[in-house]
Amino acid sequence: MEQVNSVFELVHKEASVVVGLKWEGTFAEAGAGGIRVIQSEFKRRLNEIQHVLHPDELLGLSYHMTETGFTHYVGVEVDAGATQEIPEGMERIEVASSHYAKRYHTKGQNIEASYNELYTGIGASEYQLAGGALTHYEVYPMTQKADESDPEFTIFIPVIHKS
């Protein structure tokens, strides 16, 4: 499929709480399927999590990008007001309220190109990267297989208005 340069959509998301599994590694390890393994494990354990708000959405949150790697969480959003027992080996992640540049990545498109187009669009707009610990997150259909070689998902990158 031809890559289509789309303008991002600006959306605002309120603060949320995610429960999920943590993965740390290099970009090469991620590319070799390291995150897919965690996605599969998480889906097997999904029934251990209470008060899931959007059971049809699998979240992938990426933090602390370095030259060699990053931290990634695979999880679901839960009701922040409910008493939540965190399953063994999982973590509670608080996501701050923010504006996001949002772009849908469809099957057949190049993932790197989708991100590059989104970052280019942000740079050419009245917004800039927010610069916090959360660098971006992705929302996958829960029904999509973790080992899907050509996934579809929505990209969200935290942004702030240029001053």
Contact map, one row per residue, 1 for C-alpha under 8 A:
1110000000000000000000000000000000000000000000000000000000000000000000000000000000000000000000000000000000111000000000000000000000000000000000000000000000000000000
1111000000000000000000000000000000000000000000000000000000000000000000000000000000000000000000000000000000011000000000000000000000000000000000000000000000000000000
1111100000000000000000000000000000000000000000000000000000000000000000000000000000000000000000000000000000001100110000000000000000000000000000000000000000000000000
0111110000000000000000000000000000000000000000000000000000000000000000000000000000000000000000000000000000000000000000000000000000000000000000000000000000000000000
0011111000000000000000000000000000000000000000000000000000000000000000000000000000000000000000000000000000000000000010000000000000000000000000000000000000000000000
0001111100000000000000000000000000000000000000000000000000000000000000000000000000000000000000000000001000000000000011000000000000000000000000000000000000000000000
0000111110000000000000000000000000000000000000000000000000000000000000000000000000000000000000000000001000000000000001001000000000000000000000000000000000000000000
0000011111000000000000000000000000000000000000000000000000000000000000000000000000000000000000000000111000000000000001001100000000000000000000000000000000000000000
0000001111100000000000000000000000000000000000000000000000000000000000000000000000000000000000000000111000000000000000000000000000000000000000000000000000000000000
0000000111110000000000000000000000000000000000000000000000000000000000000000000000000000000000000011110000000000000000000000000000000000000000000000000000000000000
0000000011111000000000000000000000000000000000000000000000000000000000000000000000000000000000000011110000000000000000000000000000000000000000000000000000000000000
0000000001111100000000000000000000000000000000000000000000000000000000000000000000000000000000001111000000000000000000000000000000000000000000000000000000000000000
0000000000111110000000000000000000000000000000000000000000000000000000000000000000000000000000001111000000000000000000000000000000000000000000000000000000000000000
0000000000011111000000000000000000000000000000000000000000000000000000000000000000000000000000011100000000000000000000000000000000000000000000000000000000000000000
0000000000001111100000000000000000000000000000000000000000000000000000000000000000000000000001111100000000000000000000000000000000000000000000000000000000000000000
0000000000000111110000000000000000000000000000000000000000000000000000000000110100000000000001111000000000000000000000000000000000000000000000000000000000000000000
0000000000000011111000000000000000000000000000000000000000000000000000000000111100000000000111100000000000000000000000000000000000000000000000000000000000000000000
0000000000000001111100000000000000000000000000000000000000000000000000000011110000000000000111100000000000000000000000000000000000000000000000000000000000000000000
0000000000000000111110000000000000000000000000001000000000000000000000000011110000000100011110000000000000000000000000000000000000000000000000000000000000000000000
0000000000000000011111000000000000000000010000000000000000000000000000001111000000000000011110000000000000000000000000000000000000000000000000000000000000000000000
0000000000000000001111100000000000000100010000000000000000000000000000001110000000000000111000000000000000000000000000000000000000000000000000000000000000000000000
0000000000000000000111110000000000000000000000000000000000000000000000111100000000000000011000000000000000000000000000000000000000000000000000000000000000000000000
0000000000000000000011111000000000100100000000000000000000000000000000111100000000000000000000000000000000000000000000000000000000000000000000000000000000000000000
0000000000000000000001111100000000000000000000000000000000000000000011110000000000000000000000000000000000000000000000000000000000000000000000000000000000000000000
0000000000000000000000111110110001000000000000000000000000000000000011100000000000000000000000000000000000000000000000000000000000000000000000000000000000000000000
0000000000000000000000011111110000000000000000000000000000000000000111000000000000000000000000000000000000000000000000000000000000000000000000000000000000000000000
0000000000000000000000001111111000000000000000000000000000000000000111000000000000000000000000000000000000000000000000000000000000000000000000000000000000000000000
0000000000000000000000000111111100000000000000000000000000000000000000000000000000000000000000000000000000000000000000000000000000000000000000000000000000000000000
0000000000000000000000001111111111000000000000000000000000000000000000000000000000000000000000000000000000000000000000000000000000000000000000000000000000000000000
0000000000000000000000001111111111100000000000000000000000000000000000000000000000000000000000000000000000000000000000000000000000000000000000000000000000000000000
0000000000000000000000000011111111000000000000000000000000000000000000000000000000000000000000000000000000000000000000000000000000000000000000000000000000000000000
0000000000000000000000000001111111000000000000000000000000000000000000000000000000000000000000000000000000000000000000000000000000000000000000000000000000000000000
0000000000000000000000000000111111111000000000000000000000000000000000000000000000000000000000000000000000000000000000000000000000000000000000000010000000000000000
0000000000000000000000001000111111111100000000000000000000000000000000000000000000000000000000000000000000000000000000000000000000000000000000000000000000000000000
0000000000000000000000100000010011111110000000000000000000000000000000010000000000000000000000000000000000000000000000000000000000000000000000000000000000000000000
0000000000000000000000000000000011111111000000000000000000000000000000000000000000000000000000000000000000000000000000000000000000000000000000000110000000000000000
0000000000000000000000000000000011111111100000000000000000000000000000000000000000000000000000000000000000000000000000000000000000000000000000000100000000000000000
0000000000000000000010100000000001111111110000000000000000000000000000000100000000000000000000000000000000000000000000000000000000000000000000000000000000000000000
0000000000000000000000000000000000111111111000000000000000000000000000000100000000000000000000000000000000000000000000000000000000000000000000000100000000000000000
0000000000000000000000000000000000011111111100000000000000000000000000000000000000000000000000000000000000000000000000000000000000000000000000000100000000000000000
0000000000000000000000000000000000001111111110000000000000000000000000000000000000000000000000000000000000000000000000000000000000000000000000000000000000000000000
0000000000000000000110000000000000000111111111000000000000000000000000000110000000000000000000000000000000000000000000000000000000000000000000000000000000000000000
0000000000000000000000000000000000000011111111000000000000000000000000000000000000000000000000000000000000000000000000000000000000000000000000000000000000000000000
0000000000000000000000000000000000000001111111100000000000000000000000000000000000000000000000000000000000000000000000000000000000000000000000000000000000000000000
0000000000000000000000000000000000000000111111111000000000000000000000000000000000000000000000000000000000000000000000000000000000000000000000000000000000000000000
0000000000000000000000000000000000000000011111111000000000000000000000000000000000000000000000000000000000000000000000000000000000000000000000000000000000000000000
0000000000000000000000000000000000000000000111111100000000000000000000000000000000000000000000000000000000000000000000000000000000000000000000000000000000000000000
0000000000000000000000000000000000000000000011111100000000000000000000000000000000000010000000000000000000000000000000000000000000000000000000000000000000000000000
0000000000000000001000000000000000000000000011111111000000000000000000000000000000001110000000000000000000000000000000000000000000000000000000000000000000000000000
0000000000000000000000000000000000000000000000111111000000000000000000000000010000011000000000000000000000000000000000000000000000000000000000000000000000000000000
0000000000000000000000000000000000000000000000001111100000000000000000000000011001010000000000000000000000000000000000000000000000000000000000000000000000000000000
0000000000000000000000000000000000000000000000001111111000000000000000000001111000000000000000000000000000000000000000000000000000000000000000000000000000000000000
0000000000000000000000000000000000000000000000000011111000000000000000000001111000000000000000000000000000000000000000000000000000000000000000000000000000000000000
0000000000000000000000000000000000000000000000000001111110000000000000000001110000000000000000000000000000000000000000000000000000000000000000000000000000000000000
0000000000000000000000000000000000000000000000000001111111000000000000000001000000000000000000000000000000000000000000000000000000000000000001000000000000000000000
0000000000000000000000000000000000000000000000000000011111000000000000000000000000000000000000000000000000000000000000000000000000000000000011100000000000000000000
0000000000000000000000000000000000000000000000000000011111100000000000000001000000000000000000000000000000000000000000000000000000000000001111000000000000000000000
0000000000000000000000000000000000000000000000000000001111110000000000000111000000000000000000000000000000000000000000000000000000000000001111000000000000000000000
0000000000000000000000000000000000000000000000000000000011111000000000001111100000000000000000000000000000000000000000000000000000000000111100000000000000000000000
0000000000000000000000000000000000000000000000000000000001111100000000011110000000000000000000000000000000000000000000000000000000000000111100000000000000000000000
0000000000000000000000000000000000000000000000000000000000111110000000011100000000000000000000000000000000000000000000000000000000000101110000000000000000000000000
0000000000000000000000000000000000000000000000000000000000011111100001111000000000000000000000000000000000000000000000000000000000000111100000000000000000000000000
0000000000000000000000000000000000000000000000000000000000001111100001110000000000000000000000000000000000000000000000000000000000001111000000000000000000000000000
0000000000000000000000000000000000000000000000000000000000000111110001100000000000000000000000000000000000000000000000000000000000001110000000000000000000000000000
0000000000000000000000000000000000000000000000000000000000000111111111100000000000000000000000000000000000000000000000000000000000000010000000000000000000000000000
0000000000000000000000000000000000000000000000000000000000000001111111000000000000000000000000000000000000000000000000000000000000000000000000000000000000000000000
0000000000000000000000000000000000000000000000000000000000000000111110000000000000000000000000000000000000000000000000000000000000000000000000000000000000000000000
0000000000000000000000000110000000000000000000000000000000000000111111000000000000000000000000000000000000000000000000000000000000000000000000000000000000000000000
0000000000000000000000011110000000000000000000000000000000000000111111100000000000000000000000000000000000000000000000000000000000000000000000000000000000000000000
0000000000000000000000011110000000000000000000000000000000000111110111110000000000000000000000000000000000000000000000000000000000000000000000000000000000000000000
0000000000000000000001111000000000000000000000000000000000000111100011111000000000000000000000000000000000000000000000000000000000000000000000000000000000000000000
0000000000000000000001110000000000100000000000000000000000011110000001111100000000000000000000000000000000000000000000000000000000000000000000000000000000000000000
0000000000000000000111100000000000000000000000000000000000111100000000111110000000000000000000000000000000000000000000000000000000000000000000000000000000000000000
0000000000000000000111100000000000000110010000000000000001111000000000011111000000000000000000000000000000000000000000000000000000000000000000000000000000000000000
0000000000000000011110000000000000000000010000000000000001110000000000001111100000000000000000000000000000000000000000000000000000000000000000000000000000000000000
0000000000000000011100000000000000000000000000000001111011100000000000000111110000000000000000000000000000000000000000000000000000000000000000000000000000000000000
0000000000000001111000000000000000000000000000000001110000100000000000000011111000000000000000000000000000000000000000000000000000000000000000000000000000000000000
0000000000000001111000000000000000000000000000000111110000000000000000000001111100000000000000000000000000000000000000000000000000000000000000000000000000000000000
0000000000000000100000000000000000000000000000000011100000000000000000000000111111000000000000000000000000000000000000000000000000000000000000000000000000000000000
0000000000000001100000000000000000000000000000000000000000000000000000000000011111100000000000000000000000000000000000000000000000000000000000000000000000000000000
0000000000000000000000000000000000000000000000000000000000000000000000000000001111100000000000000000000000000000000000000000000000000000000000000000000000000000000
0000000000000000000000000000000000000000000000000010000000000000000000000000001111110000000000000000000000000000000000000000000000000000000000000000000000000000000
0000000000000000000000000000000000000000000000000000000000000000000000000000000111111000000000000000000000000000000000000000000000000000000000000000000000000000000
0000000000000000000000000000000000000000000000000110000000000000000000000000000001111100000000000000000000000000000000000000000000000000000000000000000000000000000
0000000000000000000000000000000000000000000000001100000000000000000000000000000000111110000000000000000000000000000000000000000000000000000000000000000000000000000
0000000000000000001000000000000000000000000000001000000000000000000000000000000000011111011100000000000000000000000000000000000000000000000000000000000000000000000
0000000000000000000000000000000000000000000000011000000000000000000000000000000000001111111000000000000000000000000000000000000000000000000000000000000000000000000
0000000000000000000000000000000000000000000000000000000000000000000000000000000000000111110000000000000000000000000000000000000000000000000000000000000000000000000
0000000000000000000010000000000000000000000000000000000000000000000000000000000000000011111000000000000000000000000000000000000000000000000000000000000000000000000
0000000000000000001111000000000000000000000000000000000000000000000000000000000000000111111100000000000000000000000000000000000000000000000000000000000000000000000
0000000000000000001111000000000000000000000000000000000000000000000000000000000000000110111110000000000000000000000000000000000000000000000000000000000000000000000
0000000000000000111100000000000000000000000000000000000000000000000000000000000000000100011111000000000000000000000000000000000000000000000000000000000000000000000
0000000000000000111100000000000000000000000000000000000000000000000000000000000000000000001111100000000000000000000000000000000000000000000000000000000000000000000
0000000000000011110000000000000000000000000000000000000000000000000000000000000000000000000111110000000000000000000000000000000000000000000000000000000000000000000
0000000000000011110000000000000000000000000000000000000000000000000000000000000000000000000011111000000000000000000000000000000000000000000000000000000000000000000
0000000000000111000000000000000000000000000000000000000000000000000000000000000000000000000001111100000000000000000000000000000000000000000000000000000000000000000
0000000000011111000000000000000000000000000000000000000000000000000000000000000000000000000000111110000000000000000000000000000000000000000000000000000000000000000
0000000000011110000000000000000000000000000000000000000000000000000000000000000000000000000000011111000000000000000000000000000000000000000000000000000000000110000
0000000001111000000000000000000000000000000000000000000000000000000000000000000000000000000000001111100000000000000000000000000000000000000000000000000000000111000
0000000001111000000000000000000000000000000000000000000000000000000000000000000000000000000000000111110000000000000000000000000000000000000000000000000000011110000
0000000111100000000000000000000000000000000000000000000000000000000000000000000000000000000000000011111000000000000001000100000000000000000000000000000000111110000
0000000111100000000000000000000000000000000000000000000000000000000000000000000000000000000000000001111100000000000000000000000000000000000000000000000001111000000
0000011110000000000000000000000000000000000000000000000000000000000000000000000000000000000000000000111110000000010001000000000000000000000000000000000001110000000
0000000000000000000000000000000000000000000000000000000000000000000000000000000000000000000000000000011111000000000000000000000000000000000000000000000111100000000
0000000000000000000000000000000000000000000000000000000000000000000000000000000000000000000000000000001111101010010000000000000000000000000000000000000111100000000
0000000000000000000000000000000000000000000000000000000000000000000000000000000000000000000000000000000111111000000000000000000000000000000000000000001110000000000
1000000000000000000000000000000000000000000000000000000000000000000000000000000000000000000000000000000011111000000000000000000000000000000000000000011100000000000
1100000000000000000000000000000000000000000000000000000000000000000000000000000000000000000000000000000001111100000000000000000000000000000000000000010000000000000
1110000000000000000000000000000000000000000000000000000000000000000000000000000000000000000000000000000011111110110000000000000000000000000000000000000000000000000
0010000000000000000000000000000000000000000000000000000000000000000000000000000000000000000000000000000000011111110000000000000000000000000000000000000000000000000
0000000000000000000000000000000000000000000000000000000000000000000000000000000000000000000000000000000010001111111000000000000000000000000000000000000000000000000
0000000000000000000000000000000000000000000000000000000000000000000000000000000000000000000000000000000000000111111100000000000000000000000000000000000000000000000
0010000000000000000000000000000000000000000000000000000000000000000000000000000000000000000000000000000000001111111110000000000000000000000000000000000000000000000
0010000000000000000000000000000000000000000000000000000000000000000000000000000000000000000000000000001010001111111111000000000000000000000000000000000000000000000
0000000000000000000000000000000000000000000000000000000000000000000000000000000000000000000000000000000000000011111111100000000000000000000000000000000000000000000
0000000000000000000000000000000000000000000000000000000000000000000000000000000000000000000000000000000000000001111111110000000000000000000000000000000000000000000
0000110000000000000000000000000000000000000000000000000000000000000000000000000000000000000000000000000000000000111111111000000000000000000000000000000000000000000
0000011100000000000000000000000000000000000000000000000000000000000000000000000000000000000000000000101000000000011111111100000000000000000000000000000000000000000
0000000000000000000000000000000000000000000000000000000000000000000000000000000000000000000000000000000000000000001111111110000000000000000000000000000000000000000
0000000000000000000000000000000000000000000000000000000000000000000000000000000000000000000000000000000000000000000111111111000000000000000000000000000000000000000
0000001100000000000000000000000000000000000000000000000000000000000000000000000000000000000000000000000000000000000011111111100000000000000000000000000000000000000
0000000100000000000000000000000000000000000000000000000000000000000000000000000000000000000000000000100000000000000001111111111110000000000000000000000000000000000
0000000000000000000000000000000000000000000000000000000000000000000000000000000000000000000000000000000000000000000000111111111100000000000000000000000000000000000
0000000000000000000000000000000000000000000000000000000000000000000000000000000000000000000000000000000000000000000000011111110000000000000000000000000000000000000
0000000000000000000000000000000000000000000000000000000000000000000000000000000000000000000000000000000000000000000000001111111100000000000000000000000000000000000
0000000000000000000000000000000000000000000000000000000000000000000000000000000000000000000000000000000000000000000000000111111100000000000000000000000000000000110
0000000000000000000000000000000000000000000000000000000000000000000000000000000000000000000000000000000000000000000000000110111110000000000000000000000000000011110
0000000000000000000000000000000000000000000000000000000000000000000000000000000000000000000000000000000000000000000000000110111111000000000000000000000000000011110
0000000000000000000000000000000000000000000000000000000000000000000000000000000000000000000000000000000000000000000000000100001111100000000000000000000000001111000
0000000000000000000000000000000000000000000000000000000000000000000000000000000000000000000000000000000000000000000000000000000111110000000000000000000000000111000
0000000000000000000000000000000000000000000000000000000000000000000000000000000000000000000000000000000000000000000000000000000011111110000000000000000000000110000
0000000000000000000000000000000000000000000000000000000000000000000000000000000000000000000000000000000000000000000000000000000001111110000000000000000000000000000
0000000000000000000000000000000000000000000000000000000000000011000000000000000000000000000000000000000000000000000000000000000000111110000000000000000000000000000
0000000000000000000000000000000000000000000000000000000000001111000000000000000000000000000000000000000000000000000000000000000000111111100000000000000000000100000
0000000000000000000000000000000000000000000000000000000000000111100000000000000000000000000000000000000000000000000000000000000000111111100000000000000000001100000
0000000000000000000000000000000000000000000000000000000000001110000000000000000000000000000000000000000000000000000000000000000000000111110000000000000000111100000
0000000000000000000000000000000000000000000000000000000000111100000000000000000000000000000000000000000000000000000000000000000000000111111000000000000000111000000
0000000000000000000000000000000000000000000000000000000000111000000000000000000000000000000000000000000000000000000000000000000000000001111100000000000011110000000
0000000000000000000000000000000000000000000000000000000011110000000000000000000000000000000000000000000000000000000000000000000000000000111110000000000011100000000
0000000000000000000000000000000000000000000000000000000011110000000000000000000000000000000000000000000000000000000000000000000000000000011111010000000111000000000
0000000000000000000000000000000000000000000000000000000111000000000000000000000000000000000000000000000000000000000000000000000000000000001111110000000110000000000
0000000000000000000000000000000000000000000000000000001111000000000000000000000000000000000000000000000000000000000000000000000000000000000111111000000000000000000
0000000000000000000000000000000000000000000000000000000100000000000000000000000000000000000000000000000000000000000000000000000000000000000011111000000000000000000
0000000000000000000000000000000000000000000000000000000000000000000000000000000000000000000000000000000000000000000000000000000000000000000111111101001000000000000
0000000000000000000000000000000000000000000000000000000000000000000000000000000000000000000000000000000000000000000000000000000000000000000001111111000000000000000
0000000000000000000000000000000000011011000000000000000000000000000000000000000000000000000000000000000000000000000000000000000000000000000000011111000000000000000
0000000000000000000000000000000010010000000000000000000000000000000000000000000000000000000000000000000000000000000000000000000000000000000000001111100000000000000
0000000000000000000000000000000000000000000000000000000000000000000000000000000000000000000000000000000000000000000000000000000000000000000000011111111000000000000
0000000000000000000000000000000000000000000000000000000000000000000000000000000000000000000000000000000000000000000000000000000000000000000000000011111000000000000
0000000000000000000000000000000000000000000000000000000000000000000000000000000000000000000000000000000000110000000000000000000000000000000000000001111100000000000
0000000000000000000000000000000000000000000000000000000000000000000000000000000000000000000000000000000001100000000000000000000000000000000000010001111110000000000
0000000000000000000000000000000000000000000000000000000000000000000000000000000000000000000000000000000111100000000000000000000000000000000110000000011111000000000
0000000000000000000000000000000000000000000000000000000000000000000000000000000000000000000000000000000111000000000000000000000000000000011110000000001111100000000
0000000000000000000000000000000000000000000000000000000000000000000000000000000000000000000000000000011110000000000000000000000000000000011100000000000111110000000
0000000000000000000000000000000000000000000000000000000000000000000000000000000000000000000000000000111110000000000000000000000000000001111000000000000011111000000
0000000000000000000000000000000000000000000000000000000000000000000000000000000000000000000000000001111000000000000000000000000000000001110000000000000001111100000
0000000000000000000000000000000000000000000000000000000000000000000000000000000000000000000000000001110000000000000000000000000010000011100000000000000000111110000
0000000000000000000000000000000000000000000000000000000000000000000000000000000000000000000000000111100000000000000000000000000011100111000000000000000000011111000
0000000000000000000000000000000000000000000000000000000000000000000000000000000000000000000000000111100000000000000000000000001111100000000000000000000000001111100
0000000000000000000000000000000000000000000000000000000000000000000000000000000000000000000000000010000000000000000000000000001111000000000000000000000000000111110
0000000000000000000000000000000000000000000000000000000000000000000000000000000000000000000000000000000000000000000000000000011100000000000000000000000000000011111
0000000000000000000000000000000000000000000000000000000000000000000000000000000000000000000000000000000000000000000000000000011100000000000000000000000000000001111
0000000000000000000000000000000000000000000000000000000000000000000000000000000000000000000000000000000000000000000000000000000000000000000000000000000000000000111
